[in-house]
Amino acid sequence: MRRSKAVVACLAAALLAAAGAPALAADPAAAKSRAGQCFVCHGADGLAKVPDAPNLAGQNAAYLVKALKDYRSGKRENEVMSMMAKNLSDDDIAMVASYFSSIAVTVKAP
């Protein structure tokens, strides 16, 4: 029982730490400005403009932070994304993640 509580506490701390980074982007206009270089492929609305780019609208901020940091470090490889993420600071990454995750996505049944 103690061990499972410790595991839950560690997981909760990790989730809070990952979710805390995008909170830096309290200013939506600044976040949109930082994400501007992403718009060519991923669109200002978060909907991909090129076939090989994923839609980012409504994507989980913690996922985006991890993906961008992995591209920046070389842990995750993609010719374009590795180049784009190379010069992003942690604050830049948090703001980009905050911007795209804040875009509301609606789904309609067929």
C-alpha positions as CSV (number, residue, x, y, z in Angstrom):
1,M,0.0,0.0,0.0
2,R,2.8,2.4,0.9
3,R,4.6,1.7,-2.3
4,S,1.5,2.4,-4.5
5,K,1.0,5.7,-2.7
6,A,4.7,6.6,-3.4
7,V,4.2,5.7,-7.1
8,V,1.1,7.8,-7.3
9,A,2.8,10.7,-5.6
10,C,5.7,10.5,-8.0
11,L,3.4,10.4,-11.0
12,A,1.4,13.3,-9.7
13,A,4.6,15.4,-9.2
14,A,5.8,14.5,-12.7
15,L,2.5,15.5,-14.2
16,L,2.4,18.8,-12.3
17,A,6.0,19.6,-13.4
18,A,5.2,18.9,-17.1
19,A,2.0,20.8,-17.0
20,G,3.6,23.7,-15.2
21,A,5.9,24.7,-18.0
22,P,3.2,25.8,-20.4
23,A,1.8,28.1,-17.7
24,L,4.6,30.5,-18.5
25,A,2.5,31.6,-21.5
26,A,0.0,33.7,-19.6
27,D,-0.1,36.2,-22.5
28,P,-2.0,34.7,-25.5
29,A,-0.6,37.4,-27.9
30,A,3.0,36.6,-26.9
31,A,2.4,32.9,-27.2
32,K,0.9,33.4,-30.7
33,S,3.9,35.5,-31.6
34,R,6.3,32.8,-30.4
35,A,4.4,30.1,-32.4
36,G,4.5,32.2,-35.6
37,Q,7.4,30.2,-37.2
38,C,5.2,27.1,-36.8
39,F,2.3,28.5,-38.8
40,V,3.7,27.8,-42.3
41,C,3.3,24.0,-41.7
42,H,1.0,23.7,-38.8
43,G,-1.3,26.8,-39.4
44,A,-2.2,29.6,-37.1
45,D,-5.4,27.7,-36.4
46,G,-3.4,24.5,-35.6
47,L,-4.6,22.7,-38.7
48,A,-1.8,21.4,-40.9
49,K,-1.1,23.3,-44.1
50,V,1.2,20.6,-45.6
51,P,0.6,16.9,-45.9
52,D,3.4,15.7,-43.7
53,A,2.7,18.0,-40.7
54,P,0.3,17.0,-37.9
55,N,-2.6,19.1,-36.7
56,L,-1.6,20.7,-33.4
57,A,-4.9,22.4,-32.4
58,G,-6.0,21.2,-29.0
59,Q,-3.0,18.9,-28.6
60,N,-1.9,18.2,-25.0
61,A,0.6,20.9,-23.9
62,A,2.8,18.4,-21.9
63,Y,3.0,16.2,-25.1
64,L,4.0,19.2,-27.2
65,V,6.7,20.3,-24.7
66,K,8.2,16.8,-24.6
67,A,8.1,16.5,-28.4
68,L,9.8,19.8,-28.9
69,K,12.4,19.2,-26.3
70,D,13.1,15.8,-27.8
71,Y,13.5,17.3,-31.3
72,R,15.8,19.9,-29.8
73,S,18.0,17.4,-28.1
74,G,18.1,14.9,-31.0
75,K,16.3,12.2,-29.0
76,R,13.5,12.5,-31.6
77,E,14.5,13.0,-35.2
78,N,12.8,14.8,-38.1
79,E,14.8,16.8,-40.5
80,V,12.5,19.9,-40.4
81,M,11.4,19.7,-36.8
82,S,15.0,19.1,-35.5
83,M,16.1,22.2,-37.3
84,M,13.1,24.3,-36.1
85,A,13.4,23.3,-32.5
86,K,17.2,23.6,-32.3
87,N,17.2,27.2,-31.2
88,L,14.1,27.2,-29.0
89,S,14.5,28.0,-25.3
90,D,12.4,26.2,-22.7
91,D,10.3,29.4,-22.5
92,D,9.8,29.4,-26.2
93,I,8.7,25.8,-26.1
94,A,6.3,26.4,-23.2
95,M,4.7,29.3,-25.1
96,V,4.4,27.3,-28.4
97,A,2.8,24.4,-26.5
98,S,0.5,26.8,-24.6
99,Y,-0.7,28.4,-27.8
100,F,-1.5,25.3,-29.8
101,S,-3.1,23.5,-26.8
102,S,-5.3,26.5,-26.1
103,I,-7.0,26.2,-29.6
104,A,-10.5,24.7,-29.1
105,V,-11.3,21.7,-31.2
106,T,-14.9,20.7,-32.0
107,V,-15.9,17.3,-33.4
108,K,-19.1,16.7,-35.3
109,A,-20.5,13.2,-35.7
110,P,-21.0,12.2,-39.4
